[in-house]
Amino acid sequence: QVQLEESGGGLVQAGGSLRLSCAASGRTISNYAMGWFRQAPGTEREFVAAISWYGSTYYADSVKGRFTISRDNAKNTVYLQTNRLKPEDTAVYFCAARKSWGVETTTSGYDDWGQGTQVTVSS
């Protein structure tokens, strides 16, 4: 099992940027696909971005061109760079690990989850 801890969330004005980090412990994530999801109040958790263990990336249409997922296996950390933030990006952002090589866009495809970090975008 991988323990995941997100950080980097906060309050930002529309158009601003945040860099979210997901630090893993317990196991190396080099053999894991990693994903970011988000959940706004009263909504289901939704897919944001994912990266395979060899670096292939995939994004939700709503964030494509604005968000970038990356990984540093040496630091056992995954990042989500969020740019040109919009009020509708406001949510708790979760990091997830999947013990498989390929990306997955559904929550059921992931094995381990972090506690989340709050991102609030003001208009």
Disulfide bonds with the S-S distance in Angstrom:
Cys22-Cys95 2.05
